[in-house]
Amino acid sequence: MKQHAKLALTLLFIGSYVILSGSALAAPSGALSANPSPCELDPTTNRCKTEIRWNTSGVTHQYVQIAVNDTGRFVCAAPNQAGSQMTGQWITLYDKRFTLYATDDCSRVNTNAPKLAEIKVHGHYSGTPSGQIWATPTQVQLNPGETAGSTMIQWKSQNVNERAVQVRMNGQLFSCSQSNMDNPSGPTIWQSTSRETGNWITSGNFEFTLHSADDCRSTPKHLLASKAVRGVNVAPNVIIIYLDDLAWKEMPYLNRLKTLLADEGTTFTNFFTPTSLCCPSRSSILRGQYAHNTKVMNNNDRPEWNPELRGGWPAFHEFDEQSTIATWLQGAGVNTFYSGAKYFNQFRPQDIGLPRNWVPPGWNHWHSFGGYLNGSGDAQIQYTTDMIRDQAINFIGAASDSDEPFFMYLTPVAPHLGEETPLDTLPHPAPRHEHAFDGVALPQSPSFNESDISDKVIDTWPVLTEDGNTRGSIEWERLVFENRLESMLAVEDMVEAIIDELTANGMLNRTYIFFASDNGFHQGEHRLVNNKDTHYEEDIRVPLMVRGPGIPKGEVINHMVMNLDIPITILDLLKMAPPDFVDGKSIMPLFGANSPNESDWRNRILIEGKKYVGLRTPRYKFVKVRNWDGKFDRGYELYDLVKDPYELKNLCDQEKTTNCVSSYQEITDFARALKWHLNNLAACTGQDCRDAEML
């Protein structure tokens, strides 16, 4: 009888084994495979697909499930039979783990379910491994004051069967990424001057190489590509803006100059023009010499009157013009540019047989026009300071396409009187600035309209009158001051436009700007009516502001510097040696924490002119005055500028003209020592001048 068919079966589950009461069944099992394995990756997508095959037996659960990396559901099928499924185009170089589970729930992946089989599947490349690496830029320009710059490194690889690509800089690991990714961007090599990690570009050569590797820490296996990067020190651009007769008394009214130059750079409170007259000063800034060495001592050249007091452009052309800061720089490949209403007094090449459009040596670009309001030719339709502005910004825009540095020398006529002569014409502001300072008060220092000038060795001038608006009256001086300020507003416009253009063209951070004046200007001090060409502070001490890379912002320097230092400083910035004949020295050591003390920098300077020769020290001024016959025997002046900053009390007795004599023996002895120093400086040249300034 078939009673055994009616027996109740007792199932015992032990682990994944099923024991059937009365008899034993095989354990559930499964198998997984992939075809092909590995699959061949498409180099354009870095992906491939494969067929996953499975087979199970002895499974008592409702389903078998295949999971990808234990998170993704790939297949759910009936148990105990064979099956297959294509993956789709998502197999990569990196392993995908396929796991076969027995399960009663296909809605989720249950990693605690019985695991029947597991395989890992990945793709591979059959082509030759290769890569590319880029640097933008490959030549990193290091602007003045910068020790390092940055570049962007980008790379990609193809057909690489290792899992990583390494970027190495000069053999050291720089960055690492997955291989075969399309144009992954590496980190920027950021500029740094505070730490040395090797992760920035300094001056010199760098090689970036791309390698395949098993991982980011392992030794590279294959070199895929390389790219050379070079850090290059960029020569700076230099701009000199040299005003005509600007004095310190105007500066508090020119707020934009403060914002654009003083706040963004350094101001020198003791900047001197040793010869306080236009042409001698312009000779010094172009040659780096005292006036007695340039031989330009006057604004006009009348050798038949006094061969010792040559002047104007004819003297400069005869003695100096073949070797200037312009010729030095041009010879070194610097693009030189000049624009101005006043290169030199008497600049008329046609007067000495040269073409009217003759260009002085050293200038690649030359724009010189005469006149104080309009000038000649095209200048007649535009205010001259605006012409200089437009020519300067046009040049900067064109120069931005070139890697060569430029030197720009700009000479606006502001705030000079309306004409070179006579001295009773008001300065001309731009029409848009007329009346901007109407009614402004004239600054009056303690030396203004000085009541007693009997201690001075100067021409006797009457006390300025209260009434009237002609030269010699206080109101006239006020009107001159008013128009001087108004004429300077166009200069502020020009400076602002130049800085904006430099910024727009990415050139400001490699451009130095020197803003100064050829001489100062007195207006009633010591009763002297509007003019210059004296040894008093109002005439010889003038503003100087410098801004540029590495120049401290908003700082003030009190060391004594001179206009003849500026061309030497420019050569220093461009890493050029100065000629042996120069008298000045670079002021670059004065910037920064290692600046020398004032006493270690310069103890005295020479001041010299048609009517005087003397010394200026940080505390004293000692001057002997020239007589009408050319001899320096008219008298002496000595001032203690700490106790008497306005030069009200001459310490020398005016009854003695051959020496500075005082009722105080120590003053007489001190003056004798100063006279010895003066004699050393008065005829010095080159290094002897710098040595005599330190004795």
KATAZI-V803443 format. One line per field, one symbol per residue. phi: phi as a letter, one per 30 degrees, with the letter a starting at -180 (. if undefined). psi: psi as a letter, one per 30 degrees, with the letter a starting at -180 (. if undefined). Layout:
phi->???
psi->???
This chain:
phi->.cdddcddcccccbicccccejaccdddbabbabbdbdddddddchbabbcccbabaidcddbcbccchibcdcbbbddiadaaaddjdbdcdcecccbcccacbcdaccdcdeccaabcbbcbccdddaabbbbbddcddcdeiccabbbccbaabbhccddbbcccchicecabbddiddhdcddddddbbcbccicaccdkcbccbcbdadadcddecbdcabbcbbcbdcdddbbcccdcidcdddddccddddddcddcabccdbcbcecdaededddddccibdddcdiccbdbcbeddaddcdaideddddcbddbbeddddedciddcbbbadadbeidbeddcicddcecdejcdbbbbbdjcccjbidddcaddddddeddddddddddddcdddbbbbcbdddceeebdbdcccdecddedcdidbeiddddbdeddhedbcddccbddcdddddcibcejcddddddddeddddddddddedddddddddddcicddbbcbccabdadacbjdhiddeabibcdeecccbdbbbbldidecicbccddbbdddddddddddchcddddddcdbdceddcjdcdddedccacabdcaadcabacbceccbbbccddddjddbdlbbbbcdddbdchcbddcdddccdbdbbdcddddddddddddddddddbdbhdddddddcd
psi->khfffgkkkkkkkjbgkkjkkflklkkkllkklkjljllkkjfffhllllkkklkllgkflflkkkljggekkekklklhllllkkfligkafkkkjkkjlklfjfflkjfflkkelklkklllkflkkllkklkjlfjjkjlkfkflallkkllllkgkflflkkkkjhfkkelklklgkjhkkllkjkkkgfliffhljakakkkkkkllleafflkkekkellkkkkkkkkkllkkkjjljgklfffeffieeeeeeeefgakkkfhkkjfjikdeeeeeefffhllefefgjflfkjiffejffilaaeeeeeeefffjleeeeeefggkjkkkklfjelkgjieffgglkegkklkfjekkjkkllfeealbfffgkkeeeeeeeeeeeeeeefffkfkllkkjkilfkhllelekaghklljlkefgkgfgkgkkkkjlffkhkejgffkilkkklkklellhlkfleeeeeeeeeeeeeffeeeeeeeeeeeeeeefggfeggkkkkjalflakkifkggjljaahlglefefjlkkkkllkfkkkglkkflklleffeeeeeeeeghkkllffkfalkgeffkafgklleffekfllkkkaeflkakjlfelkkkkkklfgfkigfllkkkjfefifghfjkfkkffkffljklfjeeeeeeeeeeeeeeeeefglkbeeeeefff.
